[in-house]
Each structure stands twice: as C-alpha cells, then as structure tokens.
Amino acid sequence: IATYGARIRRSPKASAFDFELEYARQTGSVRGSTNPAMFRRDYRRIAVLHVEAGYTFAAAWSPRIALQYDYASGDDSPSDLSSERFDPLFGDRSFEFGPTSIWGAIFRSNLKSPGVRIELKPDKTNELMGMVRQVKLESAADSFGSSGVRDATGASGEDVGAHIELRWRHQLVPDGVRLSIGGAALLRDDFLKSAPNATGLGDSYYGYTELQFSF
C-alpha cells in the first residue's frame, strides 16, 4: 500500500477563523481474505478527506465552535477484484473520533460523518470539550469501522448512529501532569440495529480517567 496525502492548517486564535484540510489517496493491493492463497484485490478510488472550520470568540472561557466533516471510502463488494476501502494504517483517533484507548468505534474507513465541536477554557488550567457527530457508511455493503458488522446486501442502510463525546482536562502540574476525565456514547441507528451480525446489545457507552505525565 502506498499513501499520498497533503494537509493545510491554520491554528485557532482569538477573534479569528481557523481551518484544517487534509486529503489522501492510496494505491496498491490487498488479499481478499487472510488466506495467503486468496486472490489479490487492487485498490481503486481509495481516498480520505478531513475538513474543519472553526471560530474562537474573544469572550469569557474563550469559546471555540468548529464544524467538521470526515470522509473515507468503503468497499462496494467483498468478492470482486477491486477494493475501495481506505486503510487508516495507524494514527491517533482522538482528534475527531473519540478517546483513543479501547474505544475504537470509529476510524477512517467506510465513513461519512459531519459533526460539531465546542471547546471552552475557563482558565489556564482547565479545558472543556463537547462534540456530536452523525455517523454513516460510505458504502452500505461494507463493514463499519473495526467492528466487523456488515450487511453485504446493503439492505440495512448506511445510518450507523450518533456519536457523542465529552471531556474535561485539568493541568495538575503546569507542563508536567494533566488529568483528563471524559466519556463517549454511540447511539445506534438502522444499520447497527438490523445488520445480520449486529450484536443487538444496545447503545455503547465508554468512560475514562487518564493521567498524562510530560517530561
């Protein structure tokens, strides 16, 4: 797999608009299954896009509001000789898709997802963040994220659900120790309710406490 991309960004600051635009394409091939004798599938129209536009107000708590959109191509058919599913390779998901750790519900494969993000800074030691985004499949016949949930017929639709995230960060020691407390929820829509191998266990919730030491 070869990945080619470009990114342009303007950092947030008071009384100003900021933005981020990132685009990447992939070429190469992948096997049709874990069987080493399985046929190879050539990559076709593989792409990922991240667009973000925000504004920071010169007001108490320095509120920043940002609109985001993420796109990653999905595979139209698991049995043909081409694969359209973007491989995220590696990388931190927390910037757009929730806590990193074991909460890996969403990543950059088979995805169409608009969202809105709000950030607040009450003082120099505290930060608050809230985000909500709609999660849809780019290809209704491909699986969702790393879940393995799939309806190869596409009959379950493309609406995965709504993803909500909340986070509080507190600097216990300036530039040394930071405490984070947060949580996320994935509220199911049609796809996760009706796909043939969906768990049927209801909505997903995640909470965490984290200490980060910098040295």
KOLKERO-295877 format. One record per residue: z, y, x of N, C-alpha, C in turn; residue in one letter. Coordinates in steps of 0.1 Angstrom, whole numbers. Atoms other than C-alpha are relative to their C-alpha. Example, Ala and Ser with C-alpha at 12.3 -4.5 7.8 and 13.67 -1.06 7.14 Angstrom:
2
+-------+-------+-------+-------+-------+-------+-------+-------+-------+---+
:  n_pz :  n_py :  n_px : ca_pz : ca_py : ca_px :  c_pz :  c_py :  c_px : r :
+-------+-------+-------+-------+-------+-------+-------+-------+-------+---+
:     0 :   -12 :     9 :    78 :   -45 :   123 :     0 :    12 :     9 : A :
:     0 :   -11 :    -9 :    71 :   -11 :   137 :     8 :    11 :    -8 : S :
+-------+-------+-------+-------+-------+-------+-------+-------+-------+---+
END
This chain:
215
+-------+-------+-------+-------+-------+-------+-------+-------+-------+---+
:  n_pz :  n_py :  n_px : ca_pz : ca_py : ca_px :  c_pz :  c_py :  c_px : r :
+-------+-------+-------+-------+-------+-------+-------+-------+-------+---+
:     0 :   -12 :     8 :     0 :     0 :     0 :     0 :    12 :     9 : I :
:     0 :   -13 :    -6 :    -9 :    35 :    12 :     3 :    11 :   -10 : A :
:    -4 :   -10 :     9 :     7 :    65 :    -4 :    -3 :    14 :     6 : T :
:     3 :   -14 :    -5 :    -7 :   101 :    -1 :     5 :    10 :   -10 : Y :
:    -6 :   -10 :    10 :    11 :   130 :   -16 :     2 :    14 :     6 : G :
:    -3 :   -14 :    -5 :    19 :   167 :   -14 :    10 :     6 :   -10 : A :
:   -11 :    -6 :     8 :    48 :   188 :   -26 :     1 :    15 :     4 : R :
:    -2 :   -15 :    -3 :    53 :   226 :   -30 :    12 :     4 :    -9 : I :
:   -12 :    -3 :     7 :    86 :   241 :   -40 :     5 :    14 :     3 : R :
:    -6 :   -13 :    -2 :   103 :   275 :   -45 :    15 :    -2 :    -4 : R :
:   -14 :     3 :     3 :   141 :   273 :   -43 :     6 :    10 :   -10 : S :
:    -6 :    -9 :    10 :   163 :   287 :   -71 :     8 :    11 :     7 : P :
:    -8 :   -11 :    -4 :   179 :   321 :   -66 :     2 :     9 :   -13 : K :
:    -4 :    -8 :    12 :   195 :   347 :   -90 :   -11 :     9 :    -4 : A :
:    10 :    -9 :     6 :   172 :   366 :  -113 :   -14 :    -3 :     4 : S :
:    13 :     4 :    -5 :   142 :   346 :  -102 :    -4 :   -13 :    -6 : A :
:     5 :    13 :     4 :   119 :   318 :  -113 :    -1 :    -9 :    12 : F :
:     2 :    10 :   -11 :   117 :   287 :   -92 :    -9 :   -11 :    -6 : D :
:     9 :    11 :     5 :    94 :   257 :   -94 :    -1 :   -11 :    11 : F :
:     3 :    11 :    -9 :    85 :   224 :   -79 :   -11 :    -8 :    -5 : E :
:    11 :     8 :     4 :    53 :   205 :   -80 :    -3 :   -11 :    11 : L :
:     3 :    11 :   -10 :    47 :   171 :   -64 :   -10 :   -10 :    -7 : E :
:    10 :     9 :     5 :    18 :   147 :   -67 :    -3 :   -10 :    11 : Y :
:     3 :    10 :   -10 :    10 :   114 :   -50 :   -10 :   -10 :    -7 : A :
:     8 :    11 :     4 :   -16 :    86 :   -52 :     2 :   -11 :     9 : R :
:    -1 :    12 :    -8 :   -16 :    51 :   -40 :   -13 :    -8 :     0 : Q :
:    11 :     9 :    -1 :   -43 :    27 :   -27 :     5 :   -13 :     6 : T :
:    -4 :    13 :    -5 :   -41 :    -9 :   -17 :    -1 :   -11 :   -10 : G :
:     1 :    11 :     9 :   -35 :   -42 :   -34 :    14 :    -7 :    -1 : S :
:   -12 :     7 :     2 :    -7 :   -64 :   -47 :    -3 :   -13 :    -6 : V :
:     3 :    13 :     5 :    -4 :  -100 :   -56 :     4 :     0 :   -15 : R :
:    -2 :     1 :    14 :    -5 :  -110 :   -93 :    14 :    -5 :    -4 : G :
:   -13 :     5 :     2 :    29 :  -127 :   -90 :     7 :    -3 :    13 : S :
:    -7 :     3 :   -12 :    55 :  -139 :   -65 :    -6 :   -12 :     7 : T :
:     7 :    12 :    -5 :    33 :  -170 :   -59 :    -9 :     5 :    11 : N :
:     8 :    -5 :   -11 :    17 :  -164 :   -24 :   -15 :    -4 :    -2 : P :
:    14 :     4 :     3 :   -14 :  -182 :   -37 :    -7 :     7 :   -11 : A :
:     5 :    -7 :    12 :   -18 :  -159 :   -67 :   -11 :    10 :     5 : M :
:    11 :    -9 :    -3 :   -49 :  -137 :   -68 :     6 :    14 :     3 : F :
:    -4 :   -13 :    -3 :   -47 :  -102 :   -54 :    -5 :    10 :   -10 : R :
:     4 :   -11 :    10 :   -49 :   -71 :   -77 :    -2 :    13 :     8 : R :
:     3 :   -13 :    -7 :   -65 :   -39 :   -63 :     6 :    11 :    -8 : D :
:    -5 :   -12 :     7 :   -48 :    -6 :   -71 :   -11 :     8 :    -5 : Y :
:    10 :    -9 :     6 :   -67 :    17 :   -94 :     7 :    10 :    -8 : R :
:    -5 :   -12 :     7 :   -59 :    52 :  -108 :    16 :     1 :     1 : R :
:   -15 :     0 :    -2 :   -23 :    49 :   -93 :     4 :    15 :     3 : I :
:    -4 :   -14 :    -2 :    -6 :    83 :   -95 :    14 :     3 :    -5 : A :
:   -13 :    -4 :     5 :    28 :   100 :   -99 :     0 :    16 :     1 : V :
:    -1 :   -15 :     1 :    35 :   137 :  -109 :    14 :     4 :    -4 : L :
:   -12 :    -6 :     4 :    66 :   157 :  -110 :    -2 :    15 :    -1 : H :
:     1 :   -15 :     2 :    66 :   193 :  -124 :    13 :     5 :    -5 : V :
:   -13 :    -6 :     4 :    97 :   215 :  -127 :    -2 :    15 :     1 : E :
:    -1 :   -15 :     0 :   101 :   252 :  -136 :    13 :     4 :    -6 : A :
:   -13 :    -4 :     4 :   134 :   269 :  -138 :     2 :    15 :     2 : G :
:    -4 :   -14 :    -2 :   151 :   303 :  -140 :    15 :     1 :     1 : Y :
:   -15 :    -2 :    -2 :   186 :   314 :  -127 :     3 :    14 :    -4 : T :
:    -4 :   -13 :     6 :   203 :   342 :  -146 :    11 :     6 :     9 : F :
:   -11 :    -7 :    -7 :   224 :   368 :  -128 :    11 :     3 :    -9 : A :
:   -11 :    -2 :    10 :   254 :   363 :  -150 :    11 :    -9 :     4 : A :
:   -12 :     9 :    -3 :   288 :   346 :  -150 :    -4 :   -14 :    -1 : A :
:     3 :    14 :    -2 :   286 :   310 :  -139 :   -14 :    -3 :     5 : W :
:    14 :     1 :    -5 :   250 :   316 :  -126 :    -8 :   -11 :    -7 : S :
:     7 :    11 :     7 :   233 :   295 :  -153 :   -14 :    -1 :     4 : P :
:    14 :     3 :    -3 :   200 :   279 :  -144 :    -5 :   -10 :   -10 : R :
:     6 :     9 :    10 :   178 :   263 :  -170 :   -14 :    -4 :     5 : I :
:    13 :     5 :    -5 :   148 :   242 :  -160 :    -6 :   -10 :   -10 : A :
:     8 :     9 :     8 :   121 :   223 :  -178 :    -7 :    -9 :    10 : L :
:     5 :    10 :   -10 :   109 :   191 :  -161 :   -10 :   -10 :    -8 : Q :
:     9 :    10 :     5 :    81 :   166 :  -166 :    -4 :   -10 :    11 : Y :
:     3 :    10 :   -10 :    76 :   133 :  -148 :   -10 :   -10 :    -6 : D :
:    10 :    10 :     4 :    46 :   110 :  -150 :    -2 :   -10 :    11 : Y :
:     4 :    10 :    -9 :    39 :    77 :  -133 :    -8 :   -10 :    -7 : A :
:    10 :     9 :     7 :    10 :    54 :  -141 :     6 :   -14 :    -2 : S :
:    -4 :    13 :     3 :    16 :    20 :  -157 :   -12 :   -10 :     0 : G :
:    10 :    11 :     0 :    -3 :   -13 :  -157 :    -5 :    -3 :   -14 : D :
:     6 :     3 :    13 :   -27 :   -19 :  -186 :     0 :   -15 :    -4 : D :
:     1 :    15 :     3 :   -29 :   -57 :  -182 :     5 :    -7 :    12 : S :
:    -5 :     8 :   -11 :   -10 :   -82 :  -161 :    -9 :   -10 :     5 : P :
:     8 :    11 :    -3 :   -38 :  -106 :  -160 :   -14 :     3 :     6 : S :
:    13 :    -4 :    -6 :   -68 :   -86 :  -147 :     1 :     2 :    15 : D :
:     0 :    -1 :   -15 :   -78 :   -79 :  -111 :     3 :    14 :     5 : L :
:    -4 :   -14 :    -5 :   -66 :   -43 :  -110 :    14 :     3 :    -5 : S :
:   -13 :    -4 :     4 :   -31 :   -29 :  -111 :     1 :    15 :     0 : S :
:    -1 :   -14 :     1 :   -24 :     6 :  -123 :    15 :     5 :     1 : E :
:   -14 :    -4 :    -1 :    14 :     6 :  -118 :     4 :     6 :    13 : R :
:    -4 :    -7 :   -13 :    28 :    31 :   -93 :    12 :    -7 :     5 : F :
:   -11 :     6 :    -7 :    52 :    16 :   -68 :     8 :    12 :     6 : D :
:    -8 :   -11 :    -5 :    81 :    41 :   -62 :     5 :    -2 :    15 : P :
:    -3 :     3 :   -14 :    87 :    24 :   -28 :    15 :     1 :     3 : L :
:   -15 :    -3 :    -3 :   122 :    40 :   -22 :     2 :    14 :    -4 : F :
:    -3 :   -14 :     3 :   140 :    73 :   -27 :    11 :     1 :   -10 : G :
:   -11 :    -3 :     8 :   169 :    89 :   -44 :    -5 :     4 :   -14 : D :
:     4 :    -3 :    13 :   165 :    89 :   -82 :     9 :    11 :    -7 : R :
:   -10 :    -9 :     7 :   195 :   112 :   -89 :    -6 :    14 :    -3 : S :
:     5 :   -14 :     3 :   174 :   144 :   -88 :    -6 :     1 :   -14 : F :
:     6 :    -1 :    13 :   156 :   136 :  -120 :     5 :   -11 :   -10 : E :
:    -2 :    11 :     9 :   167 :   102 :  -134 :    14 :    -6 :    -1 : F :
:   -14 :     4 :     1 :   205 :   100 :  -133 :     6 :    -5 :    12 : G :
:    -7 :     4 :   -11 :   231 :    87 :  -110 :    -7 :   -11 :     8 : P :
:     7 :    10 :    -8 :   218 :    66 :   -81 :     7 :   -14 :    -1 : T :
:    -9 :    12 :     1 :   243 :    37 :   -76 :    -7 :   -11 :    -8 : S :
:     6 :    11 :     8 :   238 :     8 :  -101 :    -7 :     4 :   -12 : I :
:     7 :    -5 :    12 :   224 :    30 :  -128 :   -14 :     2 :     4 : W :
:    14 :    -1 :    -4 :   187 :    23 :  -122 :    -9 :    -1 :   -12 : G :
:     8 :     2 :    13 :   174 :    25 :  -158 :   -14 :     6 :     1 : A :
:    13 :    -7 :     0 :   146 :    49 :  -150 :    -4 :     3 :    15 : I :
:     5 :    -4 :   -13 :   124 :    53 :  -119 :   -15 :     2 :    -2 : F :
:    14 :    -5 :     1 :    88 :    64 :  -111 :   -10 :   -11 :    -1 : R :
:    10 :    10 :     3 :    68 :    36 :  -126 :    -2 :     0 :   -15 : S :
:     3 :     1 :    14 :    51 :    35 :  -160 :     8 :     9 :    -9 : N :
:    -9 :   -10 :     6 :    67 :    67 :  -172 :    -7 :    13 :    -5 : L :
:     3 :   -13 :     5 :    60 :    98 :  -193 :    13 :     6 :    -5 : K :
:   -14 :    -4 :     3 :    92 :   119 :  -195 :     2 :    15 :     1 : S :
:    -4 :   -14 :    -1 :    98 :   156 :  -204 :    15 :     1 :    -2 : P :
:   -15 :    -1 :     1 :   133 :   169 :  -201 :     4 :    15 :     3 : G :
:    -5 :   -13 :    -2 :   155 :   200 :  -199 :    14 :    -2 :     7 : V :
:   -12 :     1 :    -9 :   183 :   206 :  -173 :     7 :    13 :     0 : R :
:    -9 :   -12 :    -1 :   212 :   231 :  -173 :    10 :    -2 :    11 : I :
:    -9 :     0 :   -11 :   232 :   239 :  -142 :     9 :    12 :    -1 : E :
:    -9 :   -11 :     0 :   263 :   261 :  -140 :     9 :    -1 :    12 : L :
:    -9 :    -1 :   -12 :   285 :   273 :  -111 :    11 :    10 :    -4 : K :
:   -12 :    -9 :     4 :   319 :   286 :  -125 :     5 :     8 :    12 : P :
:    -5 :    -6 :   -12 :   330 :   294 :   -89 :    -6 :    -7 :    12 : D :
:     6 :     5 :   -12 :   323 :   285 :   -53 :     3 :   -15 :     2 : K :
:    -4 :    14 :    -2 :   340 :   250 :   -56 :    -4 :    -9 :   -11 : T :
:     3 :     8 :    12 :   327 :   238 :   -90 :   -14 :     1 :    -4 : N :
:    14 :     0 :     5 :   293 :   228 :  -103 :     0 :    -9 :   -13 : E :
:     2 :     8 :    12 :   284 :   215 :  -138 :   -15 :    -2 :    -2 : L :
:    14 :     3 :     3 :   251 :   199 :  -148 :    -1 :    -9 :   -12 : M :
:     3 :     8 :    12 :   237 :   185 :  -181 :   -15 :    -1 :    -1 : G :
:    15 :     2 :     1 :   203 :   170 :  -187 :    -3 :   -10 :   -11 : M :
:     5 :    10 :    10 :   185 :   153 :  -215 :   -15 :    -1 :     1 : V :
:    15 :     2 :    -1 :   150 :   138 :  -214 :    -4 :   -11 :    -9 : R :
:     7 :    10 :     8 :   127 :   118 :  -236 :    -7 :   -10 :    10 : Q :
:     5 :    10 :    -9 :   116 :    85 :  -220 :   -11 :    -8 :    -8 : V :
:    11 :     7 :     6 :    82 :    70 :  -229 :    -8 :    -8 :    11 : K :
:     8 :     8 :    -9 :    59 :    44 :  -213 :   -14 :     6 :     1 : L :
:    14 :    -5 :    -1 :    26 :    55 :  -199 :    -9 :   -11 :    -5 : E :
:     8 :    11 :     6 :    12 :    21 :  -208 :    10 :    -9 :    -8 : S :
:    -8 :     8 :     9 :    27 :     3 :  -238 :     0 :   -15 :     3 : A :
:     1 :    14 :    -4 :    17 :   -31 :  -223 :     7 :    -3 :    13 : A :
:    -7 :     3 :   -12 :    36 :   -27 :  -191 :    15 :     1 :    -2 : D :
:   -14 :     0 :     1 :    73 :   -31 :  -184 :     7 :    13 :     2 : S :
:    -8 :   -12 :    -2 :   100 :    -4 :  -184 :     8 :     0 :    12 : F :
:    -8 :    -1 :   -12 :   114 :     6 :  -151 :     1 :   -13 :     8 : G :
:    -3 :    12 :    -6 :   131 :   -22 :  -133 :     6 :   -11 :    -9 : S :
:    -7 :     9 :    10 :   144 :   -38 :  -165 :    -7 :   -13 :    -2 : S :
:     8 :    12 :     4 :   116 :   -64 :  -169 :    -3 :    -1 :   -14 : G :
:     3 :     0 :    14 :   115 :   -56 :  -206 :   -15 :     4 :    -2 : V :
:    14 :    -3 :     1 :    78 :   -58 :  -216 :    -5 :    -7 :   -13 : R :
:     8 :     5 :    11 :    55 :   -63 :  -246 :   -14 :     1 :     4 : D :
:    13 :     0 :    -5 :    22 :   -74 :  -232 :   -11 :     4 :   -10 : A :
:    10 :    -3 :    10 :     5 :   -68 :  -265 :     0 :    15 :    -3 : T :
:    -1 :   -15 :     3 :    17 :   -31 :  -267 :     5 :     3 :   -14 : G :
:    -4 :    -2 :    14 :    29 :   -37 :  -303 :    13 :     7 :    -1 : A :
:   -13 :    -6 :     1 :    64 :   -24 :  -295 :     0 :    15 :     2 : S :
:     2 :   -14 :    -2 :    50 :    10 :  -288 :     5 :     5 :    14 : G :
:    -3 :    -6 :   -14 :    58 :    34 :  -259 :    13 :     8 :     0 : E :
:   -12 :    -8 :     0 :    90 :    51 :  -271 :    12 :    -8 :     4 : D :
:   -11 :     7 :    -5 :   118 :    39 :  -249 :    14 :     5 :    -5 : V :
:   -13 :    -5 :     5 :   146 :    63 :  -259 :     2 :    14 :     6 : G :
:    -5 :   -13 :    -5 :   166 :    94 :  -249 :    10 :    -3 :    11 : A :
:   -10 :     2 :   -11 :   184 :    97 :  -216 :     8 :    13 :     1 : H :
:    -9 :   -11 :    -1 :   214 :   120 :  -213 :     9 :    -2 :    12 : I :
:    -9 :     0 :   -12 :   234 :   129 :  -182 :     9 :    12 :     1 : E :
:   -10 :   -11 :    -2 :   265 :   150 :  -175 :     7 :    -3 :    14 : L :
:    -6 :     1 :   -13 :   281 :   157 :  -141 :     8 :    12 :     3 : R :
:    -8 :   -11 :    -6 :   309 :   178 :  -126 :     3 :    -3 :    15 : W :
:    -2 :     1 :   -14 :   312 :   184 :   -89 :    11 :    10 :     4 : R :
:   -11 :    -9 :    -5 :   343 :   198 :   -71 :     1 :    -1 :    15 : H :
:    -2 :     1 :   -15 :   345 :   207 :   -34 :    15 :     0 :     3 : Q :
:   -14 :     1 :    -3 :   379 :   194 :   -24 :     3 :     7 :    14 : L :
:    -1 :    -7 :   -13 :   374 :   205 :    12 :   -14 :     6 :     3 : V :
:    13 :    -7 :    -3 :   347 :   231 :    20 :    -8 :    -7 :    10 : P :
:    10 :     7 :    -9 :   317 :   214 :    36 :     6 :   -13 :     6 : D :
:    -6 :    12 :    -5 :   338 :   183 :    40 :     1 :   -12 :   -10 : G :
:    -3 :    10 :    10 :   349 :   164 :     9 :    -4 :     5 :   -14 : V :
:     4 :    -5 :    13 :   333 :   166 :   -25 :     2 :   -11 :   -10 : R :
:    -3 :     9 :    11 :   344 :   149 :   -58 :   -10 :     2 :   -11 : L :
:     9 :     0 :    12 :   319 :   140 :   -85 :     4 :    -9 :   -11 : S :
:    -3 :     9 :    12 :   326 :   127 :  -120 :   -11 :     2 :   -10 : I :
:    11 :    -1 :     9 :   298 :   120 :  -144 :    -3 :   -12 :    -8 : G :
:     4 :    12 :     8 :   281 :    97 :  -168 :   -14 :     2 :    -5 : G :
:    13 :     0 :     6 :   248 :    88 :  -184 :    -1 :   -10 :   -11 : A :
:     3 :     9 :    11 :   235 :    72 :  -215 :   -15 :    -1 :    -3 : A :
:    14 :     3 :     5 :   202 :    56 :  -226 :     1 :    -5 :   -14 : L :
:    -1 :     3 :    15 :   199 :    57 :  -264 :   -14 :    -6 :    -4 : L :
:    12 :     8 :     2 :   173 :    31 :  -274 :    -9 :     6 :   -12 : R :
:    10 :    -2 :    11 :   141 :    38 :  -294 :    -8 :   -13 :    -2 : D :
:     7 :    12 :     5 :   115 :    14 :  -308 :    -3 :   -10 :    11 : D :
:     4 :    10 :   -10 :   104 :    -2 :  -275 :    12 :    -9 :     4 : F :
:   -12 :     8 :    -4 :   139 :   -13 :  -264 :     7 :    -8 :   -12 : L :
:    -5 :     7 :    11 :   147 :   -24 :  -299 :    -8 :   -12 :    -4 : K :
:     9 :    11 :     6 :   116 :   -46 :  -307 :    -8 :    -8 :    11 : S :
:     8 :     8 :   -10 :   101 :   -58 :  -273 :     5 :   -14 :     0 : A :
:    -4 :    14 :     1 :   102 :   -96 :  -272 :    12 :    -4 :     9 : P :
:   -11 :     4 :    -8 :   126 :   -98 :  -243 :    11 :    10 :     2 : N :
:   -11 :   -10 :     0 :   148 :   -68 :  -251 :    13 :    -7 :    -2 : A :
:   -13 :     7 :     1 :   185 :   -77 :  -248 :     6 :     0 :   -14 : T :
:    -7 :    -1 :    13 :   195 :   -65 :  -283 :    14 :     4 :     1 : G :
:   -14 :    -3 :    -2 :   228 :   -54 :  -268 :     4 :    15 :    -3 : L :
:    -3 :   -13 :     4 :   226 :   -18 :  -280 :    -3 :    10 :    11 : G :
:     2 :   -11 :   -10 :   226 :    15 :  -261 :     7 :    -3 :    13 : D :
:    -6 :     2 :   -14 :   235 :    17 :  -224 :     8 :    12 :     4 : S :
:    -9 :   -11 :    -5 :   264 :    38 :  -210 :     5 :    -2 :    14 : Y :
:    -5 :     1 :   -14 :   275 :    45 :  -175 :     9 :    12 :     4 : Y :
:    -8 :   -10 :    -5 :   303 :    64 :  -159 :     4 :    -2 :    14 : G :
:    -3 :     2 :   -15 :   313 :    70 :  -123 :     9 :    11 :     5 : Y :
:    -7 :   -10 :    -8 :   337 :    88 :   -99 :    -4 :    -3 :    14 : T :
:     5 :     1 :   -14 :   325 :    95 :   -64 :     6 :    10 :     9 : E :
:    -5 :    -9 :   -11 :   339 :   110 :   -32 :   -11 :    -1 :    11 : L :
:    10 :    -1 :   -11 :   314 :   122 :    -6 :     6 :     8 :    12 : Q :
:    -5 :    -6 :   -12 :   325 :   129 :    30 :   -11 :     5 :     9 : F :
:    10 :    -5 :    -9 :   304 :   151 :    52 :     6 :     4 :    13 : S :
:    -5 :    -2 :   -13 :   308 :   153 :    89 :   -11 :     2 :    10 : F :
+-------+-------+-------+-------+-------+-------+-------+-------+-------+---+
END
